[in-house]
Amino acid sequence: MTLVAVTGATGHVGSNLVRQLLARGDRVRVLVRTPAPRQLAGLDVEEQIGDVRDPKAMRALCDGVDILYHLAAVISIIGPMGGLVHDVNVRGVGTACAAAHDAKVRRVVHMCSVHAFQHHRDRVPFDETRARVDSFRFPAYDRSKADGERVVRAWIKRGLDAVIVHPSAVIGPYDYAPSRLGKVLLDLYQRRLPMLLEGGFDFVDVRDVAASSIAAAERGGTGESYLLTGHYHAIDELGAMAEAATGVSAPRLTCPYRLARVFAPAMETFAKLTGTEPLYTRESIDVLMLGLNYKREKAARDLGHAPRPTDETIRDIYAWFGFSGQAQGIELEFSPTLASERPRTSANTSA
């Protein structure tokens, strides 16, 4: 039986990955901050209490492990967060790699992000050879993911067998927090959004990211990067899919980018003063205007990555929200087997 370790196991991708690993018959050890987290309730996992930045905790996590999935990260649309973003996303990566190297872990899968790549408004499709973020012109989160990847590559040169995956915006079931996108979908269902934002992004089902991460551990090339992306949709398209799934009308108004940019500083200031998270920031709305276009042929060829249609994902996340009690009145059927469903073959999906 393969022994695998997972950091970030209570996050959105982690919750799905752990379930898929258990469904395969793997023995799973997870790094958690507190005992018995609700995201993993009822699952047969071995808990290691600790922080990804703690070398002692990481050594204990990696002891005797065959594969390490390093998912732990801080996602931010509000800047460096007092250094926390760099501390976890860069220094924590180094701690994880050092522990895996010393424990002679057979393979490490490092979850990076599409935000590690330099994005421009040229709308030209790009692949894994695209230049990484390399200066303070880019947001703190983007810099941290690029720098974290550089840390992994430095350890690869020292003999670590690691592969790197880059998901886009992840959506889907087992979204306990909920994630920022999950919250938007809940707000749409509960009619809390008066209007939508202009622009769009690339969205990928969390179950497909988890399945392709497992495939990366099995057959990804050492030192290779893989774009685990999905489908580009404008925000109003997501609203239409949400309406189709739930029957709740989506907002008919769209806030233009320039107007949203005017109000963003005030929203950021208010959130800082009240200790809340802003609905959007200048960072988050700027990326919506990039018109992202990724090539995922490499991940399709090497890993069998084939993201399912987004409308299926939207339906399933609402079904899970109803099943889990996060939203009342949703009567869509949810089956836990959805979480371990393998992605479709690339021949059955469109880009």
KAVEN-V759816 format. One record per residue. N is the residue number from 0. RES is the residue in three letters. PHI is phi in degrees with one decimal (NA if undefined). OMEGA is omega in radians with two decimals (none if undefined). NEAR is the number of other ideal C-beta (glycine too) atoms within 8 Angstrom. Layout:
BEGIN
[[N,RES,PHI,OMEGA,NEAR] [N,RES,PHI,OMEGA,NEAR]]
END
This chain:
BEGIN
[[0,MET,NA,-3.13,5] [1,THR,-74.0,3.06,7] [2,LEU,-99.0,3.14,11] [3,VAL,-118.6,3.09,15] [4,ALA,-119.0,-3.11,16] [5,VAL,-132.9,2.91,16] [6,THR,-95.2,-3.09,15] [7,GLY,69.1,-3.05,14] [8,ALA,-68.5,3.14,16] [9,THR,-91.6,3.09,12] [10,GLY,-78.4,-3.07,12] [11,HIS,-63.0,3.12,14] [12,VAL,-66.2,-3.11,15] [13,GLY,-59.4,-3.14,16] [14,SER,-60.8,3.11,15] [15,ASN,-76.2,-3.13,16] [16,LEU,-62.0,-3.14,15] [17,VAL,-58.0,3.14,15] [18,ARG,-64.0,3.12,14] [19,GLN,-69.4,3.11,14] [20,LEU,-63.7,3.12,12] [21,LEU,-64.7,3.13,12] [22,ALA,-63.7,3.10,7] [23,ARG,-77.6,-3.09,7] [24,GLY,98.9,3.10,5] [25,ASP,-75.1,2.97,10] [26,ARG,-89.2,-2.97,8] [27,VAL,-120.7,3.03,14] [28,ARG,-114.8,-3.07,14] [29,VAL,-122.5,3.02,16] [30,LEU,-94.6,-3.12,15] [31,VAL,-131.5,-3.14,12] [32,ARG,-79.0,-3.13,7] [33,THR,-133.4,-3.12,6] [34,PRO,-65.2,3.01,6] [35,ALA,48.5,3.11,7] [36,PRO,-66.6,-3.07,10] [37,ARG,-63.9,-3.14,6] [38,GLN,-63.4,-3.09,11] [39,LEU,-116.4,-3.09,14] [40,ALA,-58.4,3.09,7] [41,GLY,83.4,-3.12,3] [42,LEU,-94.7,-3.11,9] [43,ASP,-84.4,3.14,4] [44,VAL,-122.1,3.06,11] [45,GLU,-96.7,-3.07,7] [46,GLU,-93.8,2.97,9] [47,GLN,-117.1,-3.11,12] [48,ILE,-80.3,3.11,8] [49,GLY,162.7,-3.11,12] [50,ASP,-119.3,-3.09,6] [51,VAL,-62.9,3.14,15] [52,ARG,-87.9,-3.09,8] [53,ASP,-95.3,-3.11,9] [54,PRO,-57.4,-3.13,8] [55,LYS,-63.7,3.12,7] [56,ALA,-64.2,-3.14,13] [57,MET,-69.8,3.08,15] [58,ARG,-64.2,3.11,11] [59,ALA,-65.5,3.13,9] [60,LEU,-63.0,-3.02,15] [61,CYS,-87.1,-3.08,14] [62,ASP,-61.1,3.11,7] [63,GLY,76.5,-3.06,5] [64,VAL,-82.6,3.07,14] [65,ASP,-87.3,-3.07,8] [66,ILE,-134.3,3.04,14] [67,LEU,-112.7,2.99,16] [68,TYR,-101.3,-3.11,15] [69,HIS,-99.3,-3.08,15] [70,LEU,-110.6,-3.02,13] [71,ALA,-58.4,-3.14,11] [72,ALA,-164.8,3.01,13] [73,VAL,-106.9,3.11,10] [74,ILE,-94.3,-3.08,6] [75,SER,-139.4,2.96,11] [76,ILE,-115.2,-3.09,11] [77,ILE,-123.5,3.05,11] [78,GLY,90.1,-2.99,8] [79,PRO,-73.9,3.12,9] [80,MET,54.3,3.09,10] [81,GLY,66.0,3.14,4] [82,GLY,95.1,-3.11,7] [83,LEU,-63.3,-3.11,9] [84,VAL,-59.3,3.12,14] [85,HIS,-67.2,-3.07,13] [86,ASP,-60.2,-3.12,10] [87,VAL,-82.8,-2.98,13] [88,ASN,-79.8,3.11,14] [89,VAL,-118.7,-3.12,12] [90,ARG,-64.1,3.11,9] [91,GLY,-63.0,3.09,13] [92,VAL,-63.9,3.12,13] [93,GLY,-62.4,3.11,10] [94,THR,-63.0,3.14,13] [95,ALA,-65.1,-3.13,15] [96,CYS,-65.0,3.13,15] [97,ALA,-62.4,3.14,11] [98,ALA,-64.8,3.13,13] [99,ALA,-64.6,3.13,15] [100,HIS,-63.9,-3.11,12] [101,ASP,-67.5,-3.14,8] [102,ALA,-85.1,-3.12,11] [103,LYS,56.8,3.04,5] [104,VAL,-62.1,-3.03,14] [105,ARG,-64.8,-3.07,6] [106,ARG,-152.9,3.06,11] [107,VAL,-116.3,2.99,16] [108,VAL,-108.4,3.14,16] [109,HIS,-100.1,3.11,13] [110,MET,-89.2,3.10,13] [111,CYS,-96.2,-3.11,12] [112,SER,-169.0,3.01,9] [113,VAL,-64.7,-3.13,12] [114,HIS,-70.9,3.07,11] [115,ALA,-72.7,-3.12,13] [116,PHE,-89.4,3.05,12] [117,GLN,-72.9,3.12,9] [118,HIS,-107.4,3.12,7] [119,HIS,-130.1,-3.11,6] [120,ARG,-86.3,3.12,6] [121,ASP,-81.4,3.11,4] [122,ARG,58.2,3.11,6] [123,VAL,-79.9,3.12,6] [124,PRO,-59.7,3.11,6] [125,PHE,-138.6,-3.11,9] [126,ASP,-120.3,-3.03,10] [127,GLU,-69.2,3.12,9] [128,THR,-84.6,-3.13,4] [129,ARG,-59.6,3.13,8] [130,ALA,-61.1,3.11,5] [131,ARG,-87.4,3.07,10] [132,VAL,-57.5,-3.02,12] [133,ASP,-142.9,-3.11,7] [134,SER,-155.5,-3.13,6] [135,PHE,-76.8,3.02,4] [136,ARG,-69.8,-3.06,3] [137,PHE,-103.2,-3.14,10] [138,PRO,-59.1,-3.09,10] [139,ALA,-59.4,-3.13,11] [140,TYR,-63.7,-3.14,14] [141,ASP,-60.2,3.12,11] [142,ARG,-61.3,-3.09,13] [143,SER,-66.0,-3.14,13] [144,LYS,-71.2,3.08,15] [145,ALA,-67.1,3.13,14] [146,ASP,-67.4,3.07,11] [147,GLY,-62.6,3.09,15] [148,GLU,-63.4,3.11,14] [149,ARG,-62.7,3.09,9] [150,VAL,-62.6,3.12,12] [151,VAL,-59.5,-3.10,16] [152,ARG,-66.7,3.07,9] [153,ALA,-64.8,3.11,8] [154,TRP,-72.4,3.06,14] [155,ILE,-60.1,3.11,12] [156,LYS,-64.3,3.12,6] [157,ARG,-92.6,3.05,7] [158,GLY,110.9,3.12,7] [159,LEU,-72.6,3.08,11] [160,ASP,-91.2,-3.07,10] [161,ALA,-136.2,3.06,15] [162,VAL,-130.6,-2.99,17] [163,ILE,-121.9,3.11,13] [164,VAL,-117.9,-3.05,17] [165,HIS,-127.0,3.08,15] [166,PRO,-74.8,3.02,13] [167,SER,-92.9,-3.11,15] [168,ALA,-75.7,-3.00,9] [169,VAL,-91.6,3.06,14] [170,ILE,-138.0,3.12,16] [171,GLY,145.0,-3.06,14] [172,PRO,-72.1,-3.06,13] [173,TYR,56.9,-3.14,12] [174,ASP,-102.1,-2.97,15] [175,TYR,-73.2,-2.95,10] [176,ALA,-56.3,-0.17,8] [177,PRO,-77.9,3.07,8] [178,SER,-65.7,-3.14,10] [179,ARG,-60.3,3.12,8] [180,LEU,-70.0,3.08,10] [181,GLY,-61.4,3.11,14] [182,LYS,-65.2,3.09,10] [183,VAL,-60.4,3.14,10] [184,LEU,-66.2,3.07,15] [185,LEU,-65.7,3.12,12] [186,ASP,-62.9,3.08,9] [187,LEU,-64.1,-3.13,16] [188,TYR,-64.2,-3.09,13] [189,GLN,-92.5,3.07,7] [190,ARG,57.0,3.14,6] [191,ARG,-97.0,-3.13,5] [192,LEU,-107.9,-3.14,9] [193,PRO,-72.9,3.13,4] [194,MET,-155.4,3.11,8] [195,LEU,-102.5,3.12,12] [196,LEU,-97.1,3.03,12] [197,GLU,-70.9,3.07,11] [198,GLY,101.3,-3.11,11] [199,GLY,-165.9,-3.12,10] [200,PHE,-157.6,3.07,12] [201,ASP,-94.7,-3.08,12] [202,PHE,-116.2,-3.11,15] [203,VAL,-133.0,-3.14,16] [204,ASP,-70.2,-3.10,15] [205,VAL,-60.2,3.14,15] [206,ARG,-68.4,3.10,16] [207,ASP,-72.3,3.06,15] [208,VAL,-64.8,3.13,15] [209,ALA,-62.5,-3.12,13] [210,ALA,-63.5,-3.14,12] [211,SER,-73.5,3.04,16] [212,SER,-68.2,3.06,15] [213,ILE,-63.9,3.10,12] [214,ALA,-63.4,3.11,13] [215,ALA,-63.9,3.10,13] [216,ALA,-65.7,-3.06,12] [217,GLU,-83.9,-3.01,6] [218,ARG,-142.8,3.04,6] [219,GLY,-72.3,-3.13,14] [220,GLY,-80.7,3.10,6] [221,THR,-57.9,3.13,8] [222,GLY,79.8,-3.12,8] [223,GLU,-85.4,3.01,11] [224,SER,-108.0,3.13,10] [225,TYR,-135.2,3.07,17] [226,LEU,-80.6,3.09,14] [227,LEU,-100.2,-3.08,15] [228,THR,-104.3,-3.08,13] [229,GLY,-127.2,-3.07,10] [230,HIS,-133.0,3.09,11] [231,TYR,-80.9,3.06,9] [232,HIS,-141.1,2.95,11] [233,ALA,-67.9,-3.11,7] [234,ILE,-60.5,3.13,14] [235,ASP,-70.0,3.02,9] [236,GLU,-66.9,3.08,9] [237,LEU,-59.7,3.10,14] [238,GLY,-60.1,3.13,12] [239,ALA,-66.2,3.10,9] [240,MET,-65.8,3.11,12] [241,ALA,-62.1,3.12,15] [242,GLU,-63.9,3.13,12] [243,ALA,-64.9,-3.10,8] [244,ALA,-76.4,-2.99,11] [245,THR,-108.6,-3.06,11] [246,GLY,82.7,3.12,4] [247,VAL,-89.4,-3.07,9] [248,SER,-62.8,3.07,5] [249,ALA,-82.7,3.09,11] [250,PRO,-57.3,3.13,11] [251,ARG,-92.3,-3.13,4] [252,LEU,-97.4,3.06,7] [253,THR,-121.0,3.13,10] [254,CYS,-79.3,3.13,10] [255,PRO,-60.9,-3.12,7] [256,TYR,-55.0,-3.06,12] [257,ARG,-62.0,3.12,6] [258,LEU,-69.8,3.11,8] [259,ALA,-61.9,3.14,13] [260,ARG,-65.8,3.13,9] [261,VAL,-65.4,-3.07,6] [262,PHE,-85.4,-3.06,8] [263,ALA,-58.3,-3.14,13] [264,PRO,-58.3,3.13,7] [265,ALA,-65.2,3.12,7] [266,MET,-64.8,3.12,12] [267,GLU,-65.3,3.14,12] [268,THR,-65.4,3.13,8] [269,PHE,-61.5,-3.14,10] [270,ALA,-64.0,3.14,12] [271,LYS,-66.8,-3.13,8] [272,LEU,-69.9,-3.08,6] [273,THR,-97.5,-3.14,6] [274,GLY,71.3,3.12,5] [275,THR,-108.9,3.12,6] [276,GLU,-99.7,-3.13,5] [277,PRO,-68.4,3.08,12] [278,LEU,-60.8,3.05,3] [279,TYR,-153.1,3.10,10] [280,THR,-133.5,3.08,11] [281,ARG,-60.1,3.11,9] [282,GLU,-61.1,-3.02,11] [283,SER,-72.0,-3.13,9] [284,ILE,-79.2,3.10,15] [285,ASP,-63.1,-3.10,8] [286,VAL,-69.3,3.13,11] [287,LEU,-67.0,-3.09,13] [288,MET,-96.0,-3.06,10] [289,LEU,-80.3,-3.12,11] [290,GLY,61.7,-2.99,8] [291,LEU,-56.9,-3.10,12] [292,ASN,-145.9,-3.05,8] [293,TYR,-105.6,2.97,12] [294,LYS,-97.3,-3.14,8] [295,ARG,-119.2,-3.14,11] [296,GLU,-62.6,-3.10,7] [297,LYS,-64.2,3.12,12] [298,ALA,-66.0,3.10,14] [299,ALA,-65.2,-3.09,11] [300,ARG,-69.5,-3.01,6] [301,ASP,-86.0,-3.01,12] [302,LEU,-115.9,-3.06,12] [303,GLY,72.8,-3.12,10] [304,HIS,-69.0,-3.10,14] [305,ALA,-147.2,-3.05,12] [306,PRO,-64.0,3.13,11] [307,ARG,-73.2,3.13,12] [308,PRO,-59.3,-3.05,8] [309,THR,-65.9,-3.13,14] [310,ASP,-64.8,3.05,9] [311,GLU,-66.5,3.12,9] [312,THR,-62.3,-3.14,13] [313,ILE,-60.9,3.11,15] [314,ARG,-61.2,-3.07,10] [315,ASP,-69.0,3.13,12] [316,ILE,-69.3,3.08,14] [317,TYR,-67.4,3.09,16] [318,ALA,-61.8,3.13,14] [319,TRP,-70.3,3.08,14] [320,PHE,-57.7,3.10,15] [321,GLY,-69.0,-3.14,15] [322,PHE,-61.6,-3.07,7] [323,SER,-86.6,3.13,7] [324,GLY,87.1,3.12,6] [325,GLN,-75.2,3.09,7] [326,ALA,-140.8,-3.12,11] [327,GLN,-92.5,3.02,5] [328,GLY,93.2,3.09,5] [329,ILE,-84.0,-3.05,11] [330,GLU,-110.6,3.08,5] [331,LEU,-74.2,-3.11,10] [332,GLU,-76.3,3.07,5] [333,PHE,-121.1,3.07,11] [334,SER,-115.4,3.11,5] [335,PRO,-56.1,3.13,7] [336,THR,-65.1,3.10,6] [337,LEU,-59.4,-3.04,12] [338,ALA,-71.4,-3.11,11] [339,SER,-108.1,-3.14,10] [340,GLU,-64.5,3.11,8] [341,ARG,-77.1,3.12,5] [342,PRO,-67.2,3.13,13] [343,ARG,-73.1,3.06,8] [344,THR,-71.7,-3.06,7] [345,SER,-62.3,-3.14,9] [346,ALA,-67.8,-3.08,4] [347,ASN,-100.7,-3.11,6] [348,THR,-129.3,3.09,11] [349,SER,-108.8,-3.11,4] [350,ALA,-73.1,none,4]]
END
